[in-house]
Every structure is written in C-alpha cells, then in structure tokens.
C-alpha cells in the first residue's frame, strides 16, 4: 500500500506541475455555461443589470489569459517637488559678553537697568578710586629719587676707570723679567726628555715581554682545551652518523605512505565530479520550471546551493589530490635529506680527528714560547736601572732653574692683583650705575601700574547692544572677575539649526532661507555659516542664518522652524504600501509595461508626508502595481485593473 500511495502522489504532482496548462483547459471545457453573465449558477432574476453597472458585468465574464495574474495598478505622473531642507532650531544673539571687573573696590556709579540700549565705549560701572591716587604720587616720588642718584654713580665709574692704565704699565715691566728665567729653565728641561725617553724605552720593553710571556702561558691551557674538545667531538660525530643512518628507513616508510594516499584522493575527485554533474542536471530542471512559473524560487535557490556545494566538493577533492602529491615530494626530500645527513656525519668524524692532531701540535708550540719570553724579561730589567740614574741628574738641574722662574712670576702676580683691584672698582662702579638705572625702570613700572589701576576703575561697553542684566548696584564690592553687566547684540540676529549628514551637501553658503517663529511670524535671511565638523553624538552639522532684527522684536532663544532653499526634483507620490523589497534587499516598485508584463524599478525616498511617500528614480509616467506586487516577478504576464477606472 505504501508503494501504491507513493506512486499515486507522484502521478498527481506530475499532473499539477508538468501538465498544469492541460488541466486548466480541461476544467474550462467542463465548466457549465454562465446564465445571463453570471458564473455561479444563480437565477436570472439575481443577475446584475448590465445597463446600470457595465464595469462589474465585464469583470464577471472576463477570462484570464493562460498563465496571467490579476493585479491592481495605478497610473502615476511625476511632479516637480520643492526639495527645501527643513530644520528646527532657535534664535541666538550675534554677540553676548559678560563684562567683568579687573580690580577690586566699591561701585560709585548709579546702575543702568536691564533692557537699556548702550553704545560702544559707554560707561557701565565706575569703582571708587580709594588710595590709588596716593599710590601714584608715591611711585612718582620714587622715580624722581632714582633719577637723582644716577649722576653720582657715573662719577664713581669715571674715577675707577682712570686708575686702570697705571696698573697695566706695572704689569708690562714685571712680565719682561720672566723670559730670561724661562730660558734657563728650558735649557735644564731639555736634558730631561732624553733621559726619560731612555727610561721609558727600557720600561716599555718589560710589559711587552711580560705580555708575550702571559700570551705564551695562556696559549697552553687553550691548546689543551682545544685538544679535549676535539677528542670529545669524535663520539658525538659518530653518534650523529648512527642517528642519520637510523632516519633513512623512517623516510622511506613516509614515502610509501604518501604514495598510498594518491589513489584515495583520485577516487574522491571522481565522486565529487559525478555529484557536480548531478547538481547541474537538477539546476537546469529547476531553472526551466521556475521560468515557466511551475516551481518556487526556494526550489531554484536550493538547486543553485546544491550545485555550489558540489563544485566546492570538487575543489576540495582536487586540493586533496594536490596535497597527496605534495606529500610524496616531501617524503622524497626527507629521504634525500637523511642520506645527505649520513654523508655529513662521516665528514664531521674525519674533521674531528684532524682537529685532535692540530691541538697536540699547538701545545708543543705554546710551551716553547714561554721559555723564550722569560729570557727577554731579565734583559729588560737591567736596562731600566741604568736609565733611572741618568734621569735623577737631569731633574736636579731643572729644580734650580724653576726657582728663578717662580720668583719672576710672583712679581707678575703681585702687579696683576693690583690691576684686578682697579678693574673690580670699575665693575663696582658699573654695578652702581646699573642699580640706579634699574631703580629708575622699577619706579617707571610702578607709575605705569598705578595709572593702569586707575584706568580699570571705569568699565565700558565693548560694543553697542542691550543690557541683559542690571549693571552692578551702587556700593557693591567688586573683586577681579566680578560681573558688572551682560551685554548682548541681537541686530542682526542668528537662527541656528542642525542639518542631518544626508542633507548637508544640499545646503550652500549664501542660500536663501526662511524661518517661522513660535508666534507665527516668518522672517527671511541667508545662510552665513555651515559647519565643517559634525556633532559627535547626533552626527548633525550646525547651520546659521542671519536675519535683520532692526526693531529688536526677535528675542534670543526662540524656537524656529527653518526652510533652506535647495534645487527642486521630479518625484512620484505613492502609497507606502506600494513599496517593496527585491531579493537583493533593495527598495523599489513593480510596474506594468506596455506588453502587460511585470518590471522591477529601484526608487529613492525623497520625503515622507501624510498623503504618501515622494520617491525619485522613476520615469515621468508609469503604471505602478498597488495590489498583488508581492505575488509576481519580472517578466510575468498580468491583467491589471486600474484604480481610477474601478472607482
């Protein structure tokens, strides 16, 4: 029974899929004829009146063409849409400054009330001067005193400079006696270098001979170590030879194993190629059925996926075959390497034996060098004693001449100390003059500071504008940084908004713009600033408009709706339900061509309104499917019913 049931189900599916057209034609032939335009077998009295409503009667008797689908459509004509950039923002003063005090004291001027107009430079606050005038007079007195001490300092400097030439003359006289004493000293010292050279030459030979002795003695342990090392290397080289010979069988086994994997990889490749041929047959069948509308897109997608999987399996099998071939090559290279290692180990054994012989010869040479170096050291010590006696005589002659030179130099030093005293007096006088000049500069700075402090007592408006706050009250104690008043300038006034990054490219400097305030008033201005840097949180860009506010009726901080002029564009007004997505996830609509076939078109949303969505990217005139667009695909024949005709 299960086999019979399966055969029956297969026959029904074949008839529904492969013989669909024949079954539909058979059903139409077997259906009874309609009575008076009705296809449901109703009585003639129940039929609608064709004269009263001809359109429904025509629909009732309409027979769809073979394979066609009925849909609802609407004729759409593009319209030019104003694409102004709409923002929300707020008004903002062009300038706003809180005027601060730079000094301390009590306010002595009457306050100005907030809302008053002030001119640029107008006095806002005045601070009581207190003792500042006294401080200025004191600084002026110190300046006069400093200027009076300058002539006395200059006189002391002239007196000290007059004593310097006499001291310089005495130095020249004392320095003239020094060369004779130095000539005697030079003659005595001339004999010393020869004696020292002979002594140095004798002493210089000793370290050289001692170094040769140490070098010869040091070569003995080194040669013995090399001998031991060379002897120790022979067993290691023999062990490496055995290890290399042992690796040859393992490399040969690896080669055999790699060659055994090749047939298996070839069998997998043939199996994968057979699966590819089967998947291609299924894919072609699914494509034919989908083209005629007998199979779902999911079946076609499954067939394509099976084909891709089979192709992937072929590539995997090919990679496996290549891997097996590469394994054979690697095993061969390992076998060759093992054989080469055997030859290398044999050459290392021969080298180790030769090193043993070279080390034994080095020990014999090192011991002979030690005996020769000891004999040279004994001869050098005898030459040193003779050179030392000659040097003592030369040094005694130098000491006698040196005492004469020191006496002459002592006289020069005494005279120079007198010159240094005179120069010190000159420097002291110059320091006094500089101190007097510094005192004058300090006094002048104190005078300037006192005058500046008096100037800071009056606080003026930095620009013309309105007082946003009262100025400081009479008697208020001000400190540096205390606020005197806040001045704002609101003519012209700025309107600041933030434009999304998708629309910022459409806003240009100098573009005309309008704004509607919360009270319904509309103002017109121009774009004077577009930010080049976005807000890191909202990813929007600041835009500023400048608007005339000569009557000062617009206040700082009012909310405004901004419209910035931009280039218009042609667009279609469609219902949001008309829009759909294709298999690639792109937004668009399905339309009806002149041949009553379905065609997909991509769209871009320009603006969303209460009446629908304005979209661009479509021809000026087209028929858009409004109902049934989700059940048809490109190229399917449809029978459209237009909304304007039905209504």
C-alpha positions in Angstrom: 0.0 0.0 0.0 2.8 2.4 0.8 4.3 1.9 -2.7 0.9 2.4 -4.4 0.3 5.5 -2.3 3.7 6.9 -3.3 3.1 6.2 -7.0 -0.4 7.9 -6.8 1.1 11.0 -5.1 3.9 11.2 -7.7 1.3 11.0 -10.6 -0.8 13.8 -9.0 2.2 16.0 -8.5 3.3 15.4 -12.1 -0.1 16.4 -13.4 -0.3 19.5 -11.3 3.2 20.7 -12.2 4.1 19.4 -15.6 0.6 19.2 -17.1 -0.9 22.3 -15.4 -2.0 24.0 -18.7 -3.8 20.9 -19.9 -5.7 20.5 -16.6 -6.8 24.2 -16.6 -8.0 23.9 -20.2 -9.9 20.7 -19.3 -11.5 22.4 -16.3 -12.6 25.4 -18.5 -14.1 22.9 -21.1 -16.0 21.0 -18.5 -17.4 24.1 -16.7 -21.2 24.9 -17.3 -22.0 28.0 -19.4 -22.9 31.1 -17.3 -26.5 32.2 -17.1 -27.1 35.9 -18.1 -23.5 36.9 -17.4 -23.3 35.0 -14.1 -20.8 32.2 -13.5 -22.2 30.9 -10.2 -25.5 29.3 -11.4 -27.8 31.9 -9.9 -31.3 32.5 -11.2 -31.8 35.1 -14.0 -33.5 37.4 -11.6 -30.4 37.6 -9.4 -28.1 38.7 -12.2 -26.9 42.4 -12.2 -28.2 44.8 -14.7 -25.6 45.4 -17.4 -27.0 48.8 -18.3 -26.9 50.0 -14.7 -23.3 48.9 -13.9 -21.4 47.8 -17.1 -17.9 47.6 -15.4 -18.8 44.8 -12.9 -20.5 42.8 -15.6 -17.4 42.9 -17.8 -15.3 41.8 -14.9 -17.6 38.9 -14.2 -17.3 37.4 -17.6 -13.6 38.2 -18.0 -11.4 35.1 -18.6 -7.7 35.4 -17.7 -5.1 34.6 -20.4 -3.1 31.4 -19.9 -0.5 31.9 -17.0 -1.6 35.5 -16.4 -2.1 37.0 -12.9 -4.7 39.7 -12.0 -3.3 42.8 -10.1 -4.4 46.3 -9.2 -2.4 49.2 -10.7 -2.5 53.0 -10.8 -1.2 55.4 -13.4 1.3 57.8 -11.8 2.7 61.1 -13.3 5.9 62.7 -11.9 5.6 66.2 -10.3 8.2 68.8 -9.5 8.6 68.8 -5.7 10.2 71.6 -3.7 13.2 69.9 -2.0 13.9 72.6 0.6 15.9 71.4 3.6 13.6 71.6 6.7 15.2 72.0 10.1 14.3 73.1 13.6 16.4 75.5 15.5 16.5 78.5 17.7 17.4 82.2 17.7 20.8 83.3 19.1 22.4 86.6 19.7 25.3 87.6 17.4 27.3 88.7 20.4 26.9 88.2 24.2 29.6 89.3 26.7 29.6 89.3 30.4 31.7 92.4 31.3 33.9 91.7 34.3 35.9 93.8 36.8 39.7 93.7 36.6 40.3 95.3 40.0 38.6 95.5 43.4 36.6 98.3 45.1 33.1 99.6 45.7 30.8 100.8 42.9 30.4 104.6 43.0 28.2 105.0 39.9 24.4 104.7 39.5 23.3 101.4 38.0 21.8 101.1 34.4 18.7 98.9 34.2 18.4 95.8 32.1 16.9 96.3 28.7 18.6 99.7 28.2 20.4 100.4 25.0 24.2 101.1 25.4 26.7 102.5 22.9 30.1 101.1 22.3 32.5 102.6 24.9 29.7 103.8 27.2 30.5 103.8 30.9 28.7 100.9 32.6 30.3 100.7 36.1 32.7 103.1 38.0 34.7 101.9 41.0 35.7 104.2 43.9 39.5 105.1 43.5 40.3 104.9 47.2 44.0 105.4 47.9 45.1 104.7 44.2 45.9 108.4 43.6 48.2 108.3 46.7 50.0 105.2 45.4 50.5 107.0 42.1 52.1 110.0 43.8 54.3 107.8 45.9 55.5 106.0 42.7 56.3 109.3 41.0 58.4 110.4 44.1 60.4 107.2 43.9 61.0 107.8 40.2 62.4 111.3 40.9 64.7 110.0 43.7 66.1 107.2 41.4 66.9 109.7 38.7 68.8 111.9 41.2 71.2 109.1 42.2 72.4 108.3 38.6 75.0 111.2 38.3 76.9 110.2 41.5 77.2 106.6 40.2 78.6 107.8 36.9 81.3 109.9 38.7 82.5 106.9 40.7 82.8 104.9 37.5 85.0 107.5 35.8 87.4 107.7 38.8 87.8 103.9 38.8 88.5 103.7 35.1 91.3 106.3 35.4 93.3 104.0 37.8 93.5 101.1 35.3 96.2 102.4 32.9 98.9 102.8 35.7 98.3 99.2 36.8 98.7 97.9 33.2 102.1 99.6 32.9 103.5 97.9 36.0 102.3 94.5 34.7 104.3 95.0 31.4 107.5 95.8 33.4 107.2 92.6 35.6 106.4 90.4 32.6 109.6 91.5 30.8 111.8 89.7 33.5 110.1 86.4 33.1 111.5 85.3 29.6 115.2 85.2 30.9 114.3 82.9 33.8 112.2 80.7 31.5 115.2 80.4 29.0 117.3 79.0 31.8 114.5 76.6 32.8 114.1 75.5 29.2 117.8 74.6 28.9 117.6 72.5 32.0 114.5 70.8 31.0 115.9 70.0 27.5 118.1 67.3 29.1 115.2 65.6 31.0 113.3 64.3 27.9 116.3 62.3 26.6 116.8 60.7 30.0 113.1 60.0 30.3 113.0 58.6 26.8 115.7 56.1 27.6 114.0 55.1 30.8 110.6 54.9 29.1 112.1 52.8 26.3 113.6 50.4 28.8 110.4 50.2 30.8 108.3 49.9 27.6 110.1 46.7 26.7 109.2 45.0 30.1 105.3 45.0 29.6 105.8 43.8 26.0 107.9 40.9 27.2 105.6 40.2 30.1 102.6 40.2 27.7 104.4 37.8 25.5 105.0 35.5 28.5 101.4 35.8 29.6 100.3 35.2 26.0 102.5 32.1 25.7 101.3 30.8 29.1 97.7 31.5 28.1 98.0 29.5 24.9 98.9 26.3 26.8 95.5 25.9 28.6 93.8 27.0 25.4 95.6 24.4 23.3 94.9 21.7 26.0 91.2 22.7 26.0 91.0 22.5 22.2 92.6 19.0 22.4 90.0 17.9 24.9 87.2 19.5 22.8 88.5 17.8 19.7 88.7 14.4 21.4 85.1 14.9 22.8 83.8 15.8 19.4 84.7 12.4 17.9 82.0 10.3 19.8 79.3 13.0 19.1 80.1 12.8 15.4 79.9 9.0 15.4 76.5 9.3 17.3 75.2 11.7 14.6 76.3 9.2 11.9 74.3 6.4 13.6 71.3 8.7 14.1 71.4 9.8 10.4 71.6 6.1 9.3 68.6 5.3 11.5 66.5 8.0 9.9 66.6 6.5 6.4 64.1 3.7 7.0 61.6 6.1 8.5 61.9 8.5 5.5 61.4 5.5 3.1 58.2 4.5 5.1 56.9 8.0 4.9 57.3 8.0 1.1 55.4 4.7 0.8 52.6 6.1 2.9 52.3 9.3 0.8 52.2 7.3 -2.4 49.4 5.1 -0.9 47.2 8.2 -0.3 47.1 9.2 -4.0 44.5 6.6 -5.3 42.1 7.5 -2.4 42.3 11.2 -3.4 41.7 10.4 -7.1 38.6 8.4 -6.1 37.2 11.3 -4.1 37.8 13.6 -7.0 35.8 11.3 -9.4 33.0 11.1 -6.8 32.8 14.9 -6.5 32.8 15.4 -10.3 29.8 12.9 -10.5 28.0 15.0 -7.9 28.6 18.2 -9.9 27.1 16.6 -13.0 24.0 15.5 -11.0 23.7 19.0 -9.4 23.9 20.7 -12.8 21.1 18.5 -14.1 18.9 19.4 -11.1 19.7 23.1 -11.5 18.8 23.1 -15.2 15.5 21.4 -14.4 14.7 23.9 -11.6 15.5 26.9 -13.8 13.2 25.6 -16.6 10.4 25.0 -14.1 10.9 28.5 -12.5 11.0 30.2 -15.9 7.5 28.7 -16.7 6.2 29.5 -13.2 5.9 25.8 -12.1 8.5 25.9 -9.3 9.1 28.2 -6.4 12.1 30.4 -6.1 13.1 28.4 -3.0 13.5 25.2 -5.1 15.6 27.1 -7.6 17.7 28.5 -4.7 18.1 25.0 -3.3 19.3 23.7 -6.6 21.8 26.5 -7.0 23.1 25.8 -3.5 23.4 22.1 -4.2 25.4 23.0 -7.4 27.7 25.3 -5.5 28.2 22.6 -2.8 29.1 20.0 -5.5 31.6 22.5 -7.1 33.1 23.1 -3.7 33.5 19.3 -3.1 35.3 19.1 -6.5 37.7 21.8 -5.4 38.2 20.1 -2.1 39.0 16.8 -3.8 41.4 18.5 -6.2 43.1 20.1 -3.2 43.3 16.6 -1.5 45.0 15.1 -4.7 47.4 18.0 -4.8 48.2 17.5 -1.1 48.9 13.8 -1.6 51.3 14.7 -4.5 53.0 17.3 -2.3 53.3 14.6 0.5 55.1 12.3 -1.9 57.6 15.1 -2.8 58.1 16.0 0.9 58.8 12.3 1.7 61.3 12.1 -1.2 63.0 15.2 0.1 63.1 13.8 3.6 64.7 10.5 2.3 67.3 12.6 0.4 68.0 14.7 3.5 68.5 11.5 5.6 71.1 10.2 3.1 72.8 13.6 3.0 73.0 13.7 6.8 74.8 10.4 6.8 77.5 11.8 4.4 77.7 15.0 6.6 78.2 12.9 9.7 81.1 11.0 8.1 82.8 14.2 7.1 82.4 15.5 10.7 84.2 12.4 12.1 87.1 13.0 9.8 87.3 16.7 10.7 87.2 15.8 14.5 90.2 13.5 14.2 92.2 16.2 12.2 91.4 18.7 15.0 92.9 16.4 17.6 96.2 16.3 15.8 96.2 20.1 15.3 95.6 20.6 19.1 98.5 18.4 20.1 100.9 20.4 17.8 99.6 23.7 19.4 100.5 22.6 22.9 104.1 21.9 21.9 104.5 25.4 20.3 103.0 27.2 23.4 105.5 25.7 25.8 108.4 26.7 23.7 107.1 30.4 23.6 107.0 30.5 27.5 110.8 29.8 27.8 111.8 32.4 25.2 109.6 35.2 26.9 111.2 34.7 30.4 114.7 35.3 29.0 113.7 38.6 27.4 112.3 40.0 30.6 115.6 39.5 32.5 117.5 41.6 29.9 114.9 44.5 30.0 115.1 44.9 33.9 118.9 45.6 33.7 118.4 48.4 31.1 115.8 50.1 33.4 118.2 50.6 36.3 120.8 52.3 34.1 118.2 54.8 32.7 116.9 55.8 36.1 120.3 57.0 37.4 120.7 59.4 34.3 117.2 60.8 34.9 117.9 61.8 38.5 120.8 64.1 37.4 118.6 65.9 34.8 115.8 66.6 37.3 118.2 68.3 39.8 119.2 70.9 37.1 115.5 71.6 36.3 114.7 72.3 40.0 117.4 75.0 40.2 116.1 76.8 37.1 112.5 76.5 38.2 113.0 78.5 41.4 114.3 81.5 39.3 111.2 81.4 37.1 108.8 81.3 40.1 110.3 84.4 41.5 109.8 86.4 38.3 106.2 85.1 38.1 105.5 86.0 41.7 106.3 89.7 40.8 103.9 89.5 37.8 101.2 88.1 40.0 101.6 90.9 42.6 101.2 93.6 39.9 98.2 91.8 38.3 96.4 91.7 41.7 96.7 95.5 41.7 95.2 95.6 38.2 92.4 93.3 39.3 91.6 95.6 42.2 91.3 98.6 39.8 89.1 96.5 37.5 87.0 95.5 40.5 86.5 99.1 41.4 85.4 99.8 37.8 82.9 96.8 37.9 81.6 98.0 41.3 81.0 101.5 39.8 79.3 100.0 36.8 77.1 97.9 39.1 76.1 101.1 41.0 75.2 102.7 37.7 73.1 99.7 36.6 71.4 99.7 40.0 70.5 103.3 39.6 69.1 102.6 36.1 67.2 99.6 37.4 65.7 101.7 40.2 64.5 104.2 37.6 62.9 101.4 35.5 61.2 99.9 38.6 59.9 103.3 39.5 58.6 103.9 36.0 56.9 100.4 36.1 55.3 101.3 39.5 54.0 104.6 38.0 52.5 102.7 34.9 50.9 100.1 37.2 49.3 102.8 39.3 48.0 104.6 36.2 46.6 101.3 34.8 44.9 100.6 38.0 43.2 104.0 37.9 42.1 103.3 34.3 40.5 100.0 35.4 38.2 101.8 37.7 35.9 102.6 34.8 34.2 99.7 32.9 32.9 100.5 29.4 30.6 98.6 27.0 32.7 96.6 24.4 30.1 97.1 21.7 26.7 98.6 21.1 23.8 96.5 22.3 21.2 95.8 25.0 21.8 95.2 28.7 20.6 91.7 29.5 21.2 92.3 33.3 21.3 95.4 35.5 24.8 96.9 36.0 26.4 96.4 39.4 24.5 98.3 42.1 25.8 101.4 43.9 28.1 100.3 46.8 28.6 96.8 45.6 32.1 95.4 46.5 33.8 94.3 43.3 36.6 91.8 43.0 38.7 90.8 40.0 36.3 88.7 37.8 33.1 90.1 39.4 30.4 90.7 36.8 29.5 94.3 36.0 26.8 93.6 33.4 25.9 91.3 30.4 25.6 93.0 27.0 24.0 91.3 24.0 23.8 92.3 20.4 20.7 90.9 18.6 20.6 93.1 15.4 21.1 91.3 13.2 20.2 88.0 14.9 21.3 84.5 14.2 19.0 81.5 13.8 20.9 78.3 14.4 19.8 74.8 13.3 21.3 71.4 12.8 21.1 69.6 9.5 21.5 65.8 9.1 24.5 64.4 7.3 22.3 63.1 4.5 21.2 66.7 3.6 24.2 68.8 4.5 25.6 68.7 0.9 22.4 70.4 -0.3 23.0 73.5 2.0 25.2 76.2 0.5 26.6 79.4 1.9 24.5 82.4 0.7 21.4 80.3 0.0 18.1 82.0 0.8 16.3 80.7 3.8 13.1 81.4 5.8 12.1 80.7 9.4 8.8 80.6 11.2 8.9 81.6 14.8 6.7 80.2 17.6 4.4 83.2 17.3 3.7 82.5 13.6 6.0 85.3 12.3 8.0 84.4 9.2 11.4 86.0 8.6 13.8 85.8 5.6 17.6 85.7 5.6 20.6 83.9 4.1 22.9 81.1 5.2 26.0 82.6 6.6 27.7 79.5 8.2 27.7 75.7 7.6 29.8 73.7 10.0 32.6 71.5 8.6 32.6 69.3 11.7 29.6 67.2 12.9 28.3 66.8 16.4 29.9 63.5 17.6 26.6 62.5 19.4 23.9 63.4 16.8 26.0 63.3 13.6 24.5 66.6 12.5 26.1 69.8 11.2 25.4 73.3 12.6 23.9 75.8 10.2 23.4 79.6 10.9 21.1 82.1 9.2 21.5 85.9 9.6 18.2 87.8 9.8 17.6 91.5 10.1 16.2 92.5 13.6 16.3 96.3 13.5 13.1 96.5 15.6 14.6 94.1 18.2 11.3 92.2 18.2 13.0 88.8 17.9 14.4 87.5 21.2 17.4 85.3 21.9 16.4 81.6 22.4 13.1 81.5 20.4 12.3 78.2 18.7 12.1 78.4 14.9 11.2 76.1 12.0 13.8 76.7 9.2 13.4 76.1 5.5 16.6 76.4 3.4 16.2 76.8 -0.4 17.5 73.9 -2.5 17.2 72.7 -6.1 13.8 71.0 -6.9 13.3 67.5 -8.2 10.8 65.4 -10.1 9.1 62.7 -7.9 6.0 60.4 -7.7 3.6 60.5 -4.8 2.9 56.8 -3.9 1.3 55.0 -1.0 3.9 53.4 1.3 2.2 50.0 0.8 3.2 50.1 -2.8 6.9 50.0 -2.0 8.5 46.5 -1.6 11.9 44.8 -1.5 13.5 42.6 -4.1 15.7 39.5 -3.4 18.8 41.8 -3.0 17.1 43.8 -0.3 16.7 47.0 -2.5 13.7 49.2 -2.2 11.5 49.7 -5.3 8.2 49.2 -7.0 6.8 46.7 -9.6 5.3 48.3 -12.7 3.3 47.2 -15.7 4.9 47.6 -19.1 3.1 48.2 -22.4 3.0 44.4 -23.0 1.3 43.8 -19.7 4.5 42.3 -18.2 5.9 43.0 -14.7 9.1 45.1 -14.5 11.0 46.0 -11.3 12.3 49.6 -10.7 14.5 50.9 -7.9 13.4 54.0 -6.1 14.9 56.5 -3.6 12.7 58.2 -1.0 12.8 62.0 -1.2 10.2 62.9 1.5 7.6 61.2 3.7 4.3 63.0 4.0 0.8 62.3 5.4 -0.5 61.7 1.8 2.2 59.2 0.9 5.9 58.9 0.1 7.6 61.1 -2.6 10.1 58.9 -4.5 12.6 59.5 -7.3 14.4 57.4 -9.8 11.3 56.6 -12.0 10.2 57.7 -15.5 7.8 60.7 -15.7 4.8 58.4 -16.4 4.3 54.7 -15.4 1.8 52.2 -14.2 2.5 51.1 -10.6 1.1 47.8 -9.2 -0.6 48.7 -6.0 -2.2 45.3 -5.1 -0.6 41.9 -5.9 3.0 43.2 -6.3 4.3 40.6 -3.8 3.0 37.6 -5.9 4.6 38.4 -9.2 8.2 38.6 -10.5 9.9 40.2 -13.5 8.5 39.1 -16.9 5.3 37.6 -15.5 2.2 38.5 -17.6 -0.5 40.3 -15.6 -4.1 41.6 -16.2 -4.1 45.0 -14.5 -7.2 46.6 -13.1 -6.6 50.3 -12.8 -7.9 52.1 -9.7 -9.1 55.2 -11.4 -11.3 53.0 -13.8 -12.8 50.9 -10.9 -13.5 54.0 -8.8 
